[in-house]
Amino acid sequence: MRTNRVRPAVAASVMAFVLAGCGGSDGGAEVPTAGGGKVSAPAAAGRATDDVAAYVKAQRAYVKCLREHGVDAPDPDARGTIDFGAGDQRRELKQDPKFRAAQEKCAQYVSAVPESVEKGNQPKLSAAQIKVKREYAACMQRNGAADFPDPGPDGLGQGEWDQSAAGAKRAARICGPVIGDPGNAGPGKG
């Protein structure tokens, strides 16, 4: 059963529009920016809406390109998600040489998923799951990935980190068991 993702997107867009329309410097909440400054919460909501709109536009261009190269791709939804199917259908599509060739030709249209869309697509975590995420972040930071982000109150990640660094790779091996990843499983017997 597919969930209707359009209603939450429309509600978020309407809310962002209403908040942006409230304007003025009323001393409201401010949101930190990556550059170290701050913007008002309505401006931040407006930026998130702009990010989603730009992402949807990029996804539409990507689908158009795929179609031009012979792939019957569905239109993206209001949040930019393209439903290529599930399970066997998706695996078959990814193995189709025509699809793979079209992906290469259309790579220029692939855009990063905005944080608001990514978080909206994540399932809500339980308190126990959030605790595990916090333990994993602390382990990573103690064992060589000092820039590993702390999870937010919802348990989701809070930023970028250098996964290619030697310390990060070592930390991932050491901390993998915290999240159920066996790390260095070693050679199998058979």
Kinemage of the C-alpha trace (Angstrom):
@kinemage 1
@onewidth
@group {chain A} dominant
@subgroup {mainchain}
@vectorlist {calphas} color= white
{ca met a 1} P 0.000 0.000 0.000
{ca arg a 2} L 1.430 3.362 -1.019
{ca thr a 3} L 1.137 6.247 1.356
{ca asn a 4} L -0.028 9.568 0.064
{ca arg a 5} L 2.995 11.854 0.256
{ca val a 6} L 1.328 14.751 -1.532
{ca arg a 7} L -0.766 15.960 1.427
{ca pro a 8} L 2.198 16.428 3.805
{ca ala a 9} L 4.134 18.204 1.051
{ca val a 10} L 1.211 20.530 0.318
{ca ala a 11} L 0.714 21.179 4.040
{ca ala a 12} L 4.414 21.975 4.455
{ca ser a 13} L 4.334 24.292 1.429
{ca val a 14} L 1.266 26.125 2.741
{ca met a 15} L 2.840 26.428 6.209
{ca ala a 16} L 6.092 27.758 4.727
{ca phe a 17} L 4.114 30.243 2.640
{ca val a 18} L 2.146 31.417 5.674
{ca leu a 19} L 5.280 31.731 7.807
{ca ala a 20} L 7.155 33.564 5.052
{ca gly a 21} L 4.216 35.949 4.695
{ca cys a 22} L 4.375 36.872 8.370
{ca gly a 23} L 7.705 38.698 7.806
{ca gly a 24} L 9.028 41.519 9.923
{ca ser a 25} L 11.638 41.524 12.615
{ca asp a 26} L 9.609 40.582 15.642
{ca gly a 27} L 12.508 39.050 17.511
{ca gly a 28} L 11.287 35.551 16.653
{ca ala a 29} L 13.377 32.432 16.724
{ca glu a 30} L 16.557 32.382 14.715
{ca val a 31} L 18.086 29.379 12.989
{ca pro a 32} L 21.874 28.964 12.633
{ca thr a 33} L 23.271 28.815 9.104
{ca ala a 34} L 26.253 26.880 7.788
{ca gly a 35} L 28.131 30.156 7.361
{ca gly a 36} L 27.915 30.934 11.059
{ca gly a 37} L 25.190 33.570 10.754
{ca lys a 38} L 21.534 33.266 11.653
{ca val a 39} L 18.282 33.710 9.784
{ca ser a 40} L 14.762 33.944 11.136
{ca ala a 41} L 12.743 30.728 11.310
{ca pro a 42} L 10.374 31.891 8.528
{ca ala a 43} L 13.360 32.574 6.264
{ca ala a 44} L 14.764 29.122 7.053
{ca ala a 45} L 11.378 27.557 6.234
{ca gly a 46} L 11.372 29.507 2.975
{ca arg a 47} L 14.833 28.186 2.127
{ca ala a 48} L 13.704 24.620 2.813
{ca thr a 49} L 10.738 25.150 0.486
{ca asp a 50} L 13.078 26.613 -2.142
{ca asp a 51} L 15.414 23.609 -1.743
{ca val a 52} L 12.528 21.183 -2.279
{ca ala a 53} L 11.284 23.134 -5.308
{ca ala a 54} L 14.776 23.112 -6.843
{ca tyr a 55} L 15.103 19.384 -6.124
{ca val a 56} L 11.726 18.604 -7.733
{ca lys a 57} L 12.737 20.656 -10.783
{ca ala a 58} L 16.030 18.732 -11.031
{ca gln a 59} L 14.201 15.406 -10.664
{ca arg a 60} L 11.818 16.375 -13.476
{ca ala a 61} L 14.799 17.183 -15.711
{ca tyr a 62} L 16.342 13.818 -14.801
{ca val a 63} L 13.126 11.942 -15.681
{ca lys a 64} L 12.843 13.867 -18.956
{ca cys a 65} L 16.408 12.877 -19.825
{ca leu a 66} L 15.759 9.220 -18.952
{ca arg a 67} L 12.709 9.238 -21.227
{ca glu a 68} L 14.725 10.808 -24.036
{ca his a 69} L 17.078 7.836 -23.735
{ca gly a 70} L 14.343 5.200 -23.909
{ca val a 71} L 13.470 4.610 -20.242
{ca asp a 72} L 9.798 4.779 -19.240
{ca ala a 73} L 10.388 6.636 -15.964
{ca pro a 74} L 7.486 7.840 -13.779
{ca asp a 75} L 7.076 11.491 -12.857
{ca pro a 76} L 8.508 12.542 -9.484
{ca asp a 77} L 6.007 13.258 -6.704
{ca ala a 78} L 5.597 16.643 -4.995
{ca arg a 79} L 8.756 16.021 -2.911
{ca gly a 80} L 10.829 14.822 -5.879
{ca thr a 81} L 10.674 11.089 -5.138
{ca ile a 82} L 10.717 8.893 -8.243
{ca asp a 83} L 8.991 5.538 -7.711
{ca phe a 84} L 10.903 2.991 -9.783
{ca gly a 85} L 9.017 0.142 -8.100
{ca ala a 86} L 10.122 -2.226 -5.378
{ca gly a 87} L 11.900 -5.528 -4.951
{ca asp a 88} L 12.341 -7.561 -8.126
{ca gln a 89} L 10.980 -4.780 -10.348
{ca arg a 90} L 13.617 -2.337 -9.093
{ca arg a 91} L 16.422 -4.925 -9.328
{ca glu a 92} L 15.466 -5.762 -12.918
{ca leu a 93} L 15.417 -2.094 -13.852
{ca lys a 94} L 18.852 -1.471 -12.299
{ca gln a 95} L 20.272 -4.412 -14.256
{ca asp a 96} L 18.735 -3.302 -17.579
{ca pro a 97} L 21.596 -2.115 -19.858
{ca lys a 98} L 19.343 0.539 -21.423
{ca phe a 99} L 18.538 1.973 -17.984
{ca arg a 100} L 22.182 1.953 -16.916
{ca ala a 101} L 23.250 3.704 -20.135
{ca ala a 102} L 20.503 6.309 -19.668
{ca gln a 103} L 21.596 6.872 -16.054
{ca glu a 104} L 25.132 7.619 -17.204
{ca lys a 105} L 23.913 10.043 -19.867
{ca cys a 106} L 21.587 11.775 -17.403
{ca ala a 107} L 23.973 11.934 -14.429
{ca gln a 108} L 24.290 15.711 -14.833
{ca tyr a 109} L 20.675 16.075 -13.675
{ca val a 110} L 21.080 14.076 -10.468
{ca ser a 111} L 20.729 16.382 -7.498
{ca ala a 112} L 21.407 15.913 -3.783
{ca val a 113} L 18.294 15.180 -1.740
{ca pro a 114} L 17.487 18.201 0.461
{ca glu a 115} L 17.662 17.516 4.188
{ca ser a 116} L 13.958 18.303 4.642
{ca val a 117} L 12.994 15.671 2.047
{ca glu a 118} L 15.437 13.120 3.419
{ca lys a 119} L 14.165 13.557 6.972
{ca gly a 120} L 10.573 13.406 5.762
{ca asn a 121} L 11.264 10.018 4.189
{ca gln a 122} L 12.814 8.542 7.345
{ca pro a 123} L 10.703 6.448 9.696
{ca lys a 124} L 10.258 7.786 13.220
{ca leu a 125} L 12.784 6.140 15.528
{ca ser a 126} L 11.977 4.710 18.944
{ca ala a 127} L 13.751 5.936 22.079
{ca ala a 128} L 15.849 2.744 22.081
{ca gln a 129} L 16.877 3.298 18.440
{ca ile a 130} L 17.828 6.915 19.164
{ca lys a 131} L 19.924 5.733 22.121
{ca val a 132} L 21.795 3.315 19.824
{ca lys a 133} L 22.421 6.129 17.320
{ca arg a 134} L 23.873 8.288 20.109
{ca glu a 135} L 26.078 5.436 21.360
{ca tyr a 136} L 27.321 4.832 17.808
{ca ala a 137} L 28.147 8.530 17.307
{ca ala a 138} L 30.049 8.652 20.617
{ca cys a 139} L 31.958 5.480 19.699
{ca met a 140} L 32.860 6.871 16.272
{ca gln a 141} L 34.069 10.145 17.774
{ca arg a 142} L 36.183 8.349 20.430
{ca asn a 143} L 37.783 5.994 17.912
{ca gly a 144} L 39.066 8.260 15.171
{ca ala a 145} L 36.115 10.004 13.480
{ca ala a 146} L 36.084 13.183 15.566
{ca asp a 147} L 33.937 14.933 12.942
{ca phe a 148} L 31.196 12.259 13.039
{ca pro a 149} L 27.942 14.187 13.655
{ca asp a 150} L 25.867 13.767 16.780
{ca pro a 151} L 22.316 12.646 16.009
{ca gly a 152} L 19.568 15.192 16.504
{ca pro a 153} L 16.687 14.796 18.951
{ca asp a 154} L 14.905 12.638 16.350
{ca gly a 155} L 17.953 10.343 16.065
{ca leu a 156} L 18.774 11.398 12.523
{ca gly a 157} L 22.216 12.599 11.452
{ca gln a 158} L 23.186 16.217 11.696
{ca gly a 159} L 25.660 16.918 8.921
{ca glu a 160} L 28.608 15.727 6.897
{ca trp a 161} L 31.768 13.905 7.943
{ca asp a 162} L 34.874 12.614 6.184
{ca gln a 163} L 34.194 8.917 5.633
{ca ser a 164} L 37.379 8.414 3.621
{ca ala a 165} L 39.817 9.285 6.418
{ca ala a 166} L 41.827 6.410 7.896
{ca gly a 167} L 40.517 7.218 11.389
{ca ala a 168} L 36.928 7.131 10.130
{ca lys a 169} L 37.449 3.717 8.530
{ca arg a 170} L 39.041 2.383 11.708
{ca ala a 171} L 36.206 3.809 13.832
{ca ala a 172} L 33.592 2.238 11.544
{ca arg a 173} L 35.222 -1.193 12.008
{ca ile a 174} L 35.415 -0.774 15.781
{ca cys a 175} L 31.921 0.667 16.219
{ca gly a 176} L 30.036 -1.428 13.674
{ca pro a 177} L 28.779 -3.908 16.293
{ca val a 178} L 27.015 -1.053 18.128
{ca ile a 179} L 24.556 -0.793 15.221
{ca gly a 180} L 24.547 -4.473 14.318
{ca asp a 181} L 27.227 -4.333 11.629
{ca pro a 182} L 29.739 -7.107 12.347
{ca gly a 183} L 32.649 -4.998 11.044
{ca asn a 184} L 35.508 -7.305 10.103
{ca ala a 185} L 33.645 -10.549 9.666
{ca gly a 186} L 36.712 -12.284 8.254
{ca pro a 187} L 36.750 -14.962 5.602
{ca gly a 188} L 33.788 -17.290 5.478
{ca lys a 189} L 34.015 -21.040 5.885
{ca gly a 190} L 32.614 -23.203 3.228
